[in-house]
Amino acid sequence: MGEIIIRGMLPKDIDQVVAIEKICFSLPWSKESLEKELINELAYYQCAEDKGKIIGYMGMWRIINECHITNIAVLPEYRNKGIASMLINKMIEICKCSEIDRMTLEVRKSNSPAINLYKKFGFVEVGIRPNYYVKPVEDALIMWKNID
Ligand SMILES: CC(C)(COP(=O)(O)OP(=O)(O)OC[C@H]1O[C@@H](n2cnc3c(N)ncnc32)[C@H](O)[C@@H]1OP(=O)(O)O)[C@@H](O)C(=O)NCCC(=O)NCCS
């Protein structure tokens, strides 16, 4: 692994991000949805790049002074190397510069790697959305974090 660059997602990255989605999720986002996200003024998307290859990405939407994390994923062979942490740190920086003071997300109740990741960044569980996910059906934990 070379030097990891965290940078804004560009239209040229979308095919690689779609490939990451297919590897990481049972209901991957389509190319069309990601294209729409890149022109949504309230959406922020960041990529992690290793020698020109996209190895992870993260997205969030701004809703007034809050951000809703839409997705975060890292290719399996690059996990446990701090890549997701770099992406979250970048998003927190963006929030701080944009007067956003709270972040929220939903996560599958069984997704311990992601729940641990969020807890490490100070997200706390505040509730459950029953049967929120399909493929397989599962409850979502709702988590929030205040940005100091
Ligand atoms: C969740 C995910 C993004 C983590 O990416 P990552 O780059 O491996 O995460 P990091 O290396 O930055 O790990 C940061 C922290 O996350 C937690 N974590 C990461 N992988 C973990 C695992 N397999 N088991 C338990 N905790 C884990 C740990 O607290 C870790 O901190 P530590 O290294 O000090 O123990 C990655 O596993 C992934 O892409 N999963 C599939 C997609 C997904 O489920 N996305 C979340 C949707 S809500």
The ligand as an SDF file (V2000), in Angstrom:
LIG
                    3D

 48 50  0  0  0  0  0  0  0  0999 V2000
  -16.8490   -0.9640    8.3610 C   0  0  0  0  0  0  0  0  0  0  0  0
  -15.6530   -0.7130    7.4200 C   0  0  0  0  0  0  0  0  0  0  0  0
  -15.9660    0.4940    6.5510 C   0  0  0  0  0  0  0  0  0  0  0  0
  -14.4050   -0.4300    8.2930 C   0  0  0  0  0  0  0  0  0  0  0  0
  -13.3250   -0.0470    7.4480 O   0  0  0  0  0  0  0  0  0  0  0  0
  -11.7820   -0.1700    7.8920 P   0  0  0  0  0  0  0  0  0  0  0  0
  -10.9900    0.6610    6.9430 O   0  0  0  0  0  0  0  0  0  0  0  0
  -11.4300   -1.5930    8.0040 O   0  0  0  0  0  0  0  0  0  0  0  0
  -11.8280    0.5160    9.3370 O   0  0  0  0  0  0  0  0  0  0  0  0
  -10.5580    1.0570   10.1830 P   0  0  0  0  0  0  0  0  0  0  0  0
   -9.3490    0.2500    9.8380 O   0  0  0  0  0  0  0  0  0  0  0  0
  -10.4770    2.5220   10.0530 O   0  0  0  0  0  0  0  0  0  0  0  0
  -10.9860    0.6350   11.6660 O   0  0  0  0  0  0  0  0  0  0  0  0
  -11.3680    1.5920   12.6460 C   0  0  0  0  0  0  0  0  0  0  0  0
  -12.0850    0.8990   13.7890 C   0  0  0  0  0  0  0  0  0  0  0  0
  -13.2350    0.1790   13.3270 O   0  0  0  0  0  0  0  0  0  0  0  0
  -13.4470   -0.9940   14.1190 C   0  0  0  0  0  0  0  0  0  0  0  0
  -13.3230   -2.1780   13.2610 N   0  0  0  0  0  0  0  0  0  0  0  0
  -12.9290   -2.2020   11.9680 C   0  0  0  0  0  0  0  0  0  0  0  0
  -12.9730   -3.4780   11.4980 N   0  0  0  0  0  0  0  0  0  0  0  0
  -13.4100   -4.2480   12.5260 C   0  0  0  0  0  0  0  0  0  0  0  0
  -13.6730   -5.6400   12.6470 C   0  0  0  0  0  0  0  0  0  0  0  0
  -13.5000   -6.4880   11.6170 N   0  0  0  0  0  0  0  0  0  0  0  0
  -14.1410   -6.1060   13.8260 N   0  0  0  0  0  0  0  0  0  0  0  0
  -14.3400   -5.2610   14.8740 C   0  0  0  0  0  0  0  0  0  0  0  0
  -14.1090   -3.9150   14.8070 N   0  0  0  0  0  0  0  0  0  0  0  0
  -13.6460   -3.4280   13.6460 C   0  0  0  0  0  0  0  0  0  0  0  0
  -12.3680   -0.9750   15.1880 C   0  0  0  0  0  0  0  0  0  0  0  0
  -12.8980   -0.2580   16.2990 O   0  0  0  0  0  0  0  0  0  0  0  0
  -11.2670   -0.1520   14.5060 C   0  0  0  0  0  0  0  0  0  0  0  0
  -10.4330    0.4860   15.4260 O   0  0  0  0  0  0  0  0  0  0  0  0
   -9.0690   -0.2490   15.9150 P   0  0  0  0  0  0  0  0  0  0  0  0
   -8.2830   -0.5120   14.6690 O   0  0  0  0  0  0  0  0  0  0  0  0
   -8.4480    0.7710   16.8090 O   0  0  0  0  0  0  0  0  0  0  0  0
   -9.5150   -1.5010   16.6000 O   0  0  0  0  0  0  0  0  0  0  0  0
  -15.3450   -1.9550    6.5390 C   0  0  0  0  0  0  0  0  0  0  0  0
  -15.3160   -3.1080    7.3600 O   0  0  0  0  0  0  0  0  0  0  0  0
  -16.3410   -2.1930    5.4160 C   0  0  0  0  0  0  0  0  0  0  0  0
  -16.2040   -1.6520    4.3200 O   0  0  0  0  0  0  0  0  0  0  0  0
  -17.3710   -3.0230    5.6730 N   0  0  0  0  0  0  0  0  0  0  0  0
  -18.3700   -3.3410    4.6440 C   0  0  0  0  0  0  0  0  0  0  0  0
  -19.2650   -2.1590    4.3330 C   0  0  0  0  0  0  0  0  0  0  0  0
  -20.0370   -1.7250    5.5580 C   0  0  0  0  0  0  0  0  0  0  0  0
  -20.5580   -2.5300    6.3190 O   0  0  0  0  0  0  0  0  0  0  0  0
  -20.1720   -0.3810    5.7230 N   0  0  0  0  0  0  0  0  0  0  0  0
  -20.8960    0.2150    6.8290 C   0  0  0  0  0  0  0  0  0  0  0  0
  -22.2850    0.4780    6.4060 C   0  0  0  0  0  0  0  0  0  0  0  0
  -23.2240    1.2370    7.7320 S   0  0  0  0  0  0  0  0  0  0  0  0
  1  2  1  0
  2  3  1  0
  2  4  1  0
  2 36  1  0
  4  5  1  0
  5  6  1  0
  6  7  2  0
  6  8  1  0
  6  9  1  0
  9 10  1  0
 10 11  2  0
 10 12  1  0
 10 13  1  0
 13 14  1  0
 14 15  1  0
 15 16  1  0
 15 30  1  0
 16 17  1  0
 17 18  1  0
 17 28  1  0
 18 19  1  0
 18 27  1  0
 19 20  2  0
 20 21  1  0
 21 22  1  0
 21 27  2  0
 22 23  1  0
 22 24  2  0
 24 25  1  0
 25 26  2  0
 26 27  1  0
 28 29  1  0
 28 30  1  0
 30 31  1  0
 31 32  1  0
 32 33  2  0
 32 34  1  0
 32 35  1  0
 36 37  1  0
 36 38  1  0
 38 39  2  0
 38 40  1  0
 40 41  1  0
 41 42  1  0
 42 43  1  0
 43 44  2  0
 43 45  1  0
 45 46  1  0
 46 47  1  0
 47 48  1  0
M  END
$$$$
